[in-house]
Amino acid sequence: MKNAFLILSASLLMVCSCEKNIEKQINVENRKPDTLAVSEDPNQISEQENKDYCYMNVIGKDSMFLSYKITNGNVSGKLKYKNVEKDSNAGDITGKVAGDTLRVNYKFASEGSVSEREIYFLQDSGVLLEGIGDYADPSASKLVYSSPQAINYSKGQRLTPADCKMITEKLK
């Protein structure tokens, strides 16, 4: 008799708790969305206007600094590759954001001459991955990717968000 009472009590407790969980699920599903919640995709590049975005990468003694702003849908900023045993270069970027990709034209000075090349950066979990790919005509005055679909983002530099005051100093 004692066992039957325990089994019956346990069964009633389970039934009551299941009903409460079902009510909670229904209430959660029917609630209004939180208007303060941020639902940005971390793999999408924010297109917030007139905000400074700054990134950097340091590997050994080599470093890379990127700062840009979006104004009227257009990207403009500065980029610098500071290398110890290779040529360094610095210049301006202009371009657009397309979903998770920052597509820019990099006009830079290196070894006394001015060059231009296309660079893509892929947004991945808050960092920018530099795209590496073949250029269509290496002798052209402006280098553009021969096949944007074949760009490899795992071979390029990985830029992490950085303090814009520090990046501005590095870009001088």
N, CA, C and O of each residue as an XYZ file, in Angstrom:
688
protein
N       0.816     -1.186      0.000
C       0.000      0.000      0.000
C       0.865      1.257      0.000
O       0.580      2.246     -0.675
N       1.934      1.171      0.789
C       2.845      2.299      0.871
C       3.497      2.565     -0.498
O       3.653      3.717     -0.901
N       3.877      1.487     -1.209
C       4.478      1.609     -2.537
C       3.490      2.198     -3.537
O       3.871      3.013     -4.377
N       2.248      1.801     -3.456
C       1.231      2.317     -4.369
C       1.037      3.812     -4.157
O       0.890      4.568     -5.117
N       1.037      4.240     -2.877
C       0.897      5.657     -2.569
C       2.069      6.463     -3.130
O       1.853      7.544     -3.678
N       3.310      5.965     -3.008
C       4.498      6.637     -3.529
C       4.456      6.737     -5.057
O       4.791      7.771     -5.634
N       4.039      5.648     -5.694
C       3.957      5.640     -7.154
C       2.895      6.627     -7.630
O       3.115      7.355     -8.597
N       1.755      6.655     -6.962
C       0.675      7.568     -7.326
C       1.103      9.026     -7.114
O       0.800      9.887     -7.940
N       1.798      9.300     -6.025
C       2.275     10.665     -5.743
C       3.297     11.118     -6.791
O       3.237     12.246     -7.279
N       4.219     10.240     -7.123
C       5.236     10.569     -8.132
C       4.590     10.822     -9.487
O       5.000     11.726    -10.216
N       3.587     10.029     -9.822
C       2.892     10.195    -11.103
C       2.176     11.535    -11.170
O       2.219     12.218    -12.193
N       1.514     11.913    -10.074
C       0.816     13.198    -10.042
C       1.792     14.369    -10.168
O       1.515     15.342    -10.869
N       2.927     14.268     -9.489
C       3.937     15.327     -9.593
C       4.437     15.474    -11.021
O       4.609     16.593    -11.505
N       4.671     14.356    -11.701
C       5.154     14.408    -13.085
C       4.120     15.038    -14.003
O       4.466     15.853    -14.858
N       2.854     14.669    -13.836
C       1.788     15.210    -14.675
C       1.675     16.717    -14.465
O       1.546     17.469    -15.430
N       1.723     17.159    -13.216
C       1.614     18.592    -12.916
C       2.793     19.369    -13.496
O       2.604     20.446    -14.063
N       4.005     18.838    -13.362
C       5.172     19.558    -13.884
C       5.155     19.599    -15.409
O       5.577     20.593    -16.000
N       4.680     18.551    -16.049
C       4.589     18.556    -17.513
C       3.601     19.604    -17.988
O       3.858     20.295    -18.974
N       2.464     19.733    -17.296
C       1.483     20.732    -17.691
C       2.046     22.138    -17.546
O       1.795     22.992    -18.395
N       2.808     22.392    -16.476
C       3.405     23.713    -16.284
C       4.427     24.009    -17.370
O       4.490     25.137    -17.859
N       5.237     23.011    -17.764
C       6.220     23.216    -18.833
C       5.541     23.524    -20.159
O       6.023     24.354    -20.930
N       4.423     22.856    -20.424
C       3.696     23.122    -21.662
C       3.175     24.557    -21.649
O       3.255     25.258    -22.657
N       2.625     25.004    -20.474
C       2.153     26.381    -20.375
C       3.289     27.366    -20.594
O       3.112     28.376    -21.275
N       4.465     27.079    -20.017
C       5.615     27.971    -20.177
C       6.029     28.047    -21.643
O       6.333     29.128    -22.148
N       6.041     26.892    -22.334
C       6.424     26.891    -23.741
C       5.445     27.721    -24.566
O       5.854     28.479    -25.445
N       4.168     27.576    -24.281
C       3.165     28.330    -25.031
C       3.345     29.817    -24.774
O       3.288     30.618    -25.707
N       3.565     30.199    -23.507
C       3.739     31.607    -23.174
C       4.980     32.184    -23.839
O       4.953     33.322    -24.308
N       6.058     31.426    -23.888
C       7.292     31.904    -24.510
C       7.084     32.085    -26.012
O       7.552     33.061    -26.597
N       6.383     31.140    -26.627
C       6.178     31.225    -28.066
C       5.263     32.384    -28.444
O       5.409     32.954    -29.525
N       4.321     32.745    -27.570
C       3.350     33.783    -27.894
C       3.775     35.171    -27.439
O       3.052     36.139    -27.677
N       4.913     35.292    -26.801
C       5.310     36.600    -26.291
C       5.783     37.503    -27.433
O       6.170     37.040    -28.506
N       5.737     38.785    -27.164
C       6.202     39.761    -28.145
C       7.722     39.790    -28.137
O       8.328     39.559    -27.091
N       8.357     40.068    -29.274
C       9.818     40.115    -29.312
C      10.368     41.274    -28.479
O       9.731     42.319    -28.347
N      11.544     41.069    -27.930
C      12.218     42.084    -27.139
C      12.741     43.156    -28.084
O      13.578     42.882    -28.944
N      12.248     44.367    -27.921
C      12.652     45.433    -28.834
C      14.066     45.917    -28.569
O      14.655     46.599    -29.408
N      14.621     45.574    -27.409
C      15.990     45.983    -27.104
C      17.009     44.952    -27.566
O      18.210     45.224    -27.575
N      16.541     43.779    -27.946
C      17.471     42.724    -28.356
C      18.137     43.097    -29.671
O      17.500     43.648    -30.569
N      19.417     42.793    -29.772
C      20.172     43.032    -31.001
C      20.207     41.718    -31.757
O      20.650     40.703    -31.220
N      19.753     41.729    -32.976
C      19.691     40.488    -33.748
C      20.600     40.545    -34.967
O      20.272     39.993    -36.017
N      21.747     41.216    -34.826
C      22.666     41.304    -35.965
C      23.371     39.976    -36.174
O      23.740     39.298    -35.216
N      23.551     39.621    -37.405
C      24.297     38.426    -37.762
C      25.781     38.741    -37.613
O      26.268     39.678    -38.245
N      26.523     37.973    -36.783
C      27.945     38.278    -36.593
C      28.774     38.082    -37.858
O      29.931     38.500    -37.912
N      28.189     37.448    -38.875
C      28.916     37.254    -40.121
C      28.531     38.278    -41.180
O      28.970     38.168    -42.325
N      27.737     39.250    -40.830
C      27.399     40.329    -41.743
C      28.174     41.568    -41.327
O      28.274     41.864    -40.137
N      28.708     42.274    -42.264
C      29.421     43.504    -41.949
C      28.389     44.579    -41.666
O      27.497     44.830    -42.477
N      28.515     45.207    -40.519
C      27.598     46.273    -40.150
C      27.757     47.423    -41.134
O      28.875     47.805    -41.480
N      26.662     47.956    -41.571
C      26.704     49.079    -42.508
C      26.275     50.362    -41.817
O      25.663     51.237    -42.430
N      26.602     50.465    -40.534
C      26.266     51.661    -39.781
C      27.030     52.844    -40.360
O      28.252     52.802    -40.498
N      26.304     53.886    -40.692
C      26.891     55.065    -41.320
C      27.717     55.894    -40.332
O      27.394     55.985    -39.148
N      28.781     56.488    -40.847
C      29.624     57.428    -40.110
C      30.177     56.874    -38.803
O      30.346     57.618    -37.837
N      30.456     55.599    -38.765
C      31.079     54.961    -37.607
C      32.448     54.459    -38.043
O      32.590     53.895    -39.129
N      33.453     54.661    -37.201
C      34.798     54.184    -37.520
C      34.912     52.697    -37.189
O      34.501     52.254    -36.117
N      35.474     51.940    -38.122
C      35.752     50.524    -37.931
C      37.268     50.355    -38.023
O      37.886     50.824    -38.979
N      37.863     49.697    -37.049
C      39.312     49.546    -37.020
C      39.694     48.101    -36.725
O      39.112     47.454    -35.855
N      40.681     47.612    -37.466
C      41.139     46.230    -37.346
C      42.660     46.194    -37.451
O      43.285     47.101    -38.001
N      43.238     45.126    -36.908
C      44.682     44.950    -37.026
C      45.052     43.472    -36.956
O      44.269     42.632    -36.512
N      46.264     43.184    -37.408
C      46.841     41.855    -37.308
C      48.333     42.018    -37.078
O      48.981     42.836    -37.731
N      48.878     41.243    -36.155
C      50.314     41.263    -35.907
C      50.799     39.826    -35.917
O      50.305     38.979    -35.173
N      51.779     39.568    -36.776
C      52.425     38.260    -36.824
C      53.923     38.511    -36.745
O      54.521     39.048    -37.678
N      54.524     38.121    -35.631
C      55.942     38.394    -35.427
C      56.182     39.891    -35.418
O      55.594     40.618    -34.616
N      57.051     40.352    -36.317
C      57.344     41.784    -36.421
C      56.554     42.460    -37.531
O      56.657     43.673    -37.717
N      55.766     41.684    -38.270
C      54.934     42.228    -39.346
C      53.545     42.568    -38.800
O      53.030     41.894    -37.908
N      52.960     43.614    -39.349
C      51.630     44.002    -38.896
C      50.822     44.595    -40.045
O      51.360     44.997    -41.077
N      49.515     44.633    -39.827
C      48.587     45.174    -40.815
C      47.541     45.972    -40.055
O      47.020     45.507    -39.041
N      47.224     47.187    -40.544
C      46.273     48.061    -39.884
C      45.224     48.515    -40.892
O      45.559     48.883    -42.018
N      43.964     48.491    -40.493
C      42.870     48.876    -41.368
C      41.888     49.750    -40.583
O      41.496     49.419    -39.463
N      41.506     50.856    -41.188
C      40.505     51.746    -40.606
C      39.594     52.194    -41.742
O      40.069     52.620    -42.794
N      38.278     52.096    -41.525
C      37.360     52.563    -42.564
C      36.071     53.092    -41.949
O      35.762     52.861    -40.780
N      35.341     53.807    -42.785
C      34.057     54.399    -42.418
C      33.117     54.188    -43.598
O      33.550     54.144    -44.750
N      31.829     54.058    -43.302
C      30.825     53.922    -44.358
C      29.998     55.197    -44.395
O      29.397     55.582    -43.392
N      29.968     55.849    -45.547
C      29.204     57.078    -45.731
C      28.392     56.953    -47.012
O      28.941     56.699    -48.084
N      27.084     57.134    -46.894
C      26.173     57.014    -48.047
C      26.362     55.692    -48.790
O      26.287     55.654    -50.018
N      26.604     54.621    -48.057
C      26.766     53.293    -48.658
C      28.137     53.007    -49.230
O      28.383     51.903    -49.715
N      29.042     53.984    -49.185
C      30.392     53.803    -49.719
C      31.409     53.674    -48.594
O      31.306     54.342    -47.565
N      32.386     52.813    -48.804
C      33.453     52.587    -47.834
C      34.658     53.434    -48.217
O      35.029     53.499    -49.389
N      35.270     54.086    -47.228
C      36.531     54.796    -47.460
C      37.365     54.666    -46.195
O      36.836     54.628    -45.084
N      38.681     54.598    -46.385
C      39.541     54.464    -45.217
C      40.995     54.317    -45.591
O      41.417     54.696    -46.683
N      41.759     53.758    -44.661
C      43.202     53.600    -44.846
C      43.618     52.182    -44.486
O      43.016     51.530    -43.633
N      44.667     51.724    -45.162
C      45.210     50.392    -44.950
C      46.722     50.483    -44.980
O      47.294     51.219    -45.784
N      47.367     49.732    -44.098
C      48.828     49.746    -44.055
C      49.349     48.348    -43.755
O      48.925     47.698    -42.799
N      50.278     47.901    -44.594
C      51.024     46.676    -44.359
C      52.407     47.110    -43.889
O      53.154     47.706    -44.664
N      52.761     46.830    -42.655
C      54.070     47.202    -42.124
C      54.869     45.911    -41.946
O      54.630     45.134    -41.022
N      55.822     45.706    -42.853
C      56.620     44.484    -42.864
C      58.072     44.790    -42.521
O      58.572     45.877    -42.811
N      58.743     43.825    -41.904
C      60.132     44.024    -41.504
C      61.091     43.607    -42.616
O      61.988     44.374    -42.966
N      60.924     42.424    -43.171
C      61.867     41.925    -44.170
C      61.338     41.996    -45.601
O      61.990     41.517    -46.528
N      60.166     42.585    -45.781
C      59.580     42.777    -47.108
C      59.208     44.240    -47.234
O      59.283     44.997    -46.265
N      58.808     44.634    -48.430
C      58.383     46.012    -48.637
C      57.086     46.287    -47.887
O      56.146     45.494    -47.934
N      57.052     47.408    -47.204
C      55.828     47.864    -46.554
C      55.087     48.767    -47.529
O      55.685     49.298    -48.465
N      53.795     48.940    -47.315
C      53.038     49.866    -48.147
C      51.853     50.405    -47.362
O      51.373     49.772    -46.422
N      51.399     51.559    -47.754
C      50.274     52.213    -47.081
C      49.501     53.023    -48.105
O      50.069     53.560    -49.055
N      48.189     53.100    -47.893
C      47.391     53.875    -48.821
C      45.943     53.955    -48.416
O      45.576     53.678    -47.274
N      45.124     54.342    -49.380
C      43.698     54.564    -49.163
C      42.882     53.436    -49.760
O      43.269     52.830    -50.760
N      41.737     53.160    -49.128
C      40.794     52.185    -49.670
C      39.470     52.877    -49.964
O      39.069     53.805    -49.261
N      38.804     52.416    -51.007
C      37.452     52.843    -51.334
C      36.702     51.613    -51.818
O      37.298     50.729    -52.434
N      35.424     51.546    -51.553
C      34.679     50.382    -52.016
C      33.280     50.307    -51.468
O      32.655     51.324    -51.167
N      32.788     49.075    -51.339
C      31.409     48.806    -50.915
C      31.380     47.571    -50.017
O      32.317     46.773    -49.983
N      30.267     47.448    -49.292
C      29.983     46.258    -48.492
C      28.937     45.450    -49.241
O      27.935     45.995    -49.705
N      29.174     44.139    -49.360
C      28.208     43.241    -49.989
C      27.983     42.063    -49.044
O      28.713     41.073    -49.093
N      26.964     42.174    -48.179
C      26.661     41.105    -47.222
C      27.774     40.929    -46.212
O      27.983     41.785    -45.352
N      28.494     39.811    -46.315
C      29.578     39.519    -45.382
C      30.956     39.868    -45.950
O      31.979     39.482    -45.386
N      30.977     40.598    -47.066
C      32.244     40.883    -47.736
C      32.463     42.383    -47.916
O      31.583     43.112    -48.372
N      33.652     42.814    -47.546
C      34.090     44.192    -47.762
C      34.943     44.161    -49.023
O      36.005     43.538    -49.033
N      34.495     44.824    -50.085
C      35.183     44.823    -51.381
C      35.772     46.199    -51.614
O      35.044     47.174    -51.800
N      37.101     46.274    -51.603
C      37.738     47.591    -51.705
C      38.812     47.622    -52.793
O      39.375     46.604    -53.195
N      39.056     48.839    -53.239
C      40.175     49.138    -54.118
C      41.238     49.779    -53.221
O      40.960     50.750    -52.518
N      42.441     49.236    -53.251
C      43.536     49.713    -52.404
C      44.554     50.434    -53.271
O      45.233     49.813    -54.089
N      44.659     51.746    -53.090
C      45.615     52.569    -53.829
C      46.729     52.925    -52.845
O      46.500     53.606    -51.845
N      47.952     52.444    -53.152
C      49.018     52.553    -52.173
C      50.358     52.933    -52.800
O      50.581     52.767    -53.999
N      51.228     53.442    -51.954
C      52.586     53.795    -52.367
C      53.541     52.756    -51.792
O      53.462     52.390    -50.619
N      54.446     52.290    -52.653
C      55.449     51.315    -52.236
C      56.666     51.470    -53.135
O      56.546     51.490    -54.360
N      57.808     51.577    -52.536
C      59.069     51.730    -53.274
C      59.023     52.886    -54.263
O      59.560     52.772    -55.365
N      58.403     53.976    -53.897
C      58.391     55.168    -54.737
C      57.392     55.174    -55.866
O      57.351     56.134    -56.636
N      56.582     54.135    -55.995
C      55.568     54.137    -57.053
C      54.185     53.907    -56.437
O      54.051     53.361    -55.342
N      53.165     54.344    -57.181
C      51.787     54.194    -56.728
C      51.141     53.042    -57.505
O      51.252     52.965    -58.728
N      50.474     52.159    -56.782
C      49.817     50.996    -57.386
C      48.395     50.890    -56.874
O      48.030     51.503    -55.870
N      47.591     50.097    -57.585
C      46.213     49.836    -57.166
C      45.932     48.357    -57.293
O      46.373     47.698    -58.235
N      45.172     47.835    -56.304
C      44.728     46.457    -56.407
C      43.439     46.261    -55.634
O      43.142     46.973    -54.675
N      42.696     45.283    -56.078
C      41.438     44.935    -55.454
C      41.729     44.006    -54.269
O      42.566     43.109    -54.368
N      41.025     44.232    -53.140
C      41.154     43.351    -51.979
C      39.760     43.098    -51.433
O      38.955     44.021    -51.307
N      39.480     41.848    -51.112
C      38.226     41.491    -50.463
C      38.541     41.026    -49.041
O      39.537     40.342    -48.806
N      37.684     41.403    -48.108
C      37.766     40.940    -46.731
C      36.439     40.277    -46.389
O      35.377     40.847    -46.640
N      36.493     39.085    -45.823
C      35.303     38.344    -45.428
C      35.108     38.471    -43.925
O      36.038     38.235    -43.153
N      33.896     38.846    -43.506
C      33.561     38.934    -42.084
C      33.264     37.528    -41.577
O      32.431     36.825    -42.150
N      33.939     37.114    -40.505
C      33.705     35.799    -39.920
C      33.801     35.909    -38.408
O      34.893     36.051    -37.858
N      32.661     35.842    -37.737
C      32.597     35.898    -36.267
C      33.316     37.109    -35.696
O      34.049     36.990    -34.715
N      33.115     38.260    -36.293
C      33.668     39.498    -35.762
C      35.058     39.855    -36.248
O      35.541     40.948    -35.953
N      35.717     38.977    -36.980
C      37.039     39.287    -37.530
C      36.932     39.408    -39.041
O      35.978     38.918    -39.644
N      37.920     40.066    -39.653
C      37.979     40.172    -41.114
C      39.077     39.260    -41.621
O      40.197     39.283    -41.112
N      38.760     38.461    -42.618
C      39.732     37.565    -43.239
C      40.095     38.131    -44.602
O      39.224     38.341    -45.446
N      41.377     38.378    -44.816
C      41.850     38.930    -46.083
C      41.796     37.848    -47.159
O      42.268     36.730    -46.954
N      41.218     38.193    -48.299
C      41.130     37.246    -49.405
C      42.397     37.212    -50.237
O      42.988     38.249    -50.535
N      42.807     36.005    -50.610
C      43.970     35.810    -51.468
C      43.482     35.118    -52.742
O      42.791     34.101    -52.684
N      43.855     35.688    -53.899
C      43.434     35.103    -55.164
C      44.318     35.565    -56.301
O      45.151     36.457    -56.143
N      44.123     34.946    -57.442
C      44.891     35.313    -58.630
C      44.309     36.585    -59.231
O      43.097     36.798    -59.236
N      45.211     37.426    -59.737
C      44.790     38.651    -60.398
C      44.745     38.425    -61.902
O      45.551     37.673    -62.451
N      43.792     39.085    -62.569
C      43.531     38.866    -63.986
C      44.742     39.174    -64.863
O      45.154     38.323    -65.652
N      45.311     40.351    -64.748
C      46.443     40.757    -65.574
C      47.487     41.405    -64.669
O      47.375     42.586    -64.342
N      48.504     40.639    -64.262
C      49.503     41.165    -63.324
C      50.258     42.390    -63.827
O      50.890     43.082    -63.029
N      50.210     42.676    -65.114
C      50.923     43.834    -65.649
C      50.013     45.065    -65.770
O      50.469     46.139    -66.162
N      48.733     44.907    -65.435
C      47.783     46.027    -65.557
C      48.076     47.089    -64.497
O      48.714     46.817    -63.479
N      47.595     48.303    -64.762
C      47.830     49.395    -63.813
C      47.013     49.191    -62.534
O      47.408     49.655    -61.465
N      45.882     48.503    -62.641
C      45.085     48.162    -61.469
C      44.837     46.654    -61.484
O      44.316     46.109    -62.456
N      45.218     45.991    -60.391
C      45.034     44.545    -60.302
C      43.632     44.221    -59.797
O      43.216     44.699    -58.741
N      42.904     43.398    -60.565
C      41.587     42.925    -60.150
C      41.602     41.405    -60.151
O      42.322     40.781    -60.930
N      40.798     40.815    -59.268
C      40.752     39.354    -59.176
C      40.255     38.746    -60.483
O      39.302     39.241    -61.083
N      40.899     37.682    -60.914
C      40.456     37.003    -62.133
C      39.169     36.233    -61.880
O      38.342     36.109    -62.783
N      38.980     35.714    -60.671
C      37.765     34.986    -60.331
C      37.439     35.210    -58.851
O      37.985     34.527    -57.984
N      36.555     36.160    -58.566
C      36.207     36.429    -57.167
C      35.678     35.197    -56.416
O      35.815     35.106    -55.197
N      35.071     34.246    -57.153
C      34.550     33.037    -56.514
C      35.684     32.117    -56.032
O      35.461     31.265    -55.172
N      36.880     32.281    -56.573
C      38.004     31.409    -56.213
C      38.906     32.020    -55.142
O      39.975     31.480    -54.856
N      38.493     33.125    -54.556
C      39.317     33.760    -53.518
C      39.362     32.863    -52.289
O      38.344     32.329    -51.847
N      40.575     32.710    -51.745
C      40.781     31.872    -50.561
C      40.952     32.783    -49.351
O      41.885     33.585    -49.299
N      40.057     32.660    -48.385
C      40.105     33.508    -47.197
C      40.877     32.856    -46.052
O      41.108     33.496    -45.026
N      41.275     31.612    -46.207
C      42.013     30.944    -45.131
C      43.519     31.197    -45.217
O      44.239     30.917    -44.258
N      44.008     31.716    -46.337
C      45.444     31.967    -46.512
C      45.851     33.400    -46.186
O      47.029     33.673    -45.957
N      44.895     34.306    -46.164
C      45.203     35.715    -45.911
C      45.322     36.016    -44.434
O      45.224     35.131    -43.585
N      45.535     37.284    -44.151
C      45.678     37.706    -42.765
C      44.323     37.771    -42.076
O      43.295     37.999    -42.713
N      44.340     37.567    -40.772
C      43.137     37.587    -39.933
C      43.179     38.854    -39.090
O      43.992     38.966    -38.173
N      42.313     39.798    -39.397
C      42.299     41.078    -38.695
C      41.242     41.076    -37.598
O      40.084     40.730    -37.836
N      41.654     41.468    -36.393
C      40.740     41.525    -35.268
C      40.387     42.977    -34.966
O      41.178     43.875    -35.254
N      39.217     43.218    -34.393
C      38.842     44.592    -34.039
C      39.880     45.206    -33.102
O      40.445     44.523    -32.248
N      40.119     46.495    -33.276
C      41.141     47.191    -32.483
C      40.661     48.587    -32.124
O      39.702     49.101    -32.701
N      41.340     49.184    -31.169
C      41.054     50.538    -30.721
C      41.381     51.524    -31.851
O      42.506     51.541    -32.351
N      40.419     52.328    -32.247
C      40.611     53.237    -33.383
C      41.656     54.319    -33.104
O      42.342     54.750    -34.031
N      41.795     54.763    -31.872
C      42.818     55.773    -31.569
C      44.210     55.208    -31.854
O      45.055     55.887    -32.437
N      44.440     53.977    -31.445
C      45.737     53.336    -31.671
C      45.964     53.098    -33.170
O      47.062     53.329    -33.676
N      44.939     52.641    -33.867
C      45.069     52.368    -35.310
C      45.352     53.676    -36.072
O      46.178     53.690    -36.984
N      44.680     54.755    -35.707
C      44.913     56.044    -36.363
C      46.365     56.460    -36.203
O      46.956     56.988    -37.145
N      46.945     56.242    -35.056
C      48.368     56.564    -34.834
C      49.262     55.701    -35.715
O      50.243     56.196    -36.271
N      48.936     54.418    -35.850
C      49.745     53.486    -36.651
C      49.645     53.802    -38.150
O      50.569     53.515    -38.911
N      48.533     54.386    -38.561
C      48.329     54.674    -39.977
C      48.990     55.982    -40.416
O      49.000     56.294    -41.606
N      49.537     56.743    -39.480
C      50.192     58.017    -39.832
C      51.521     57.771    -40.498
O      52.214     58.720    -40.863
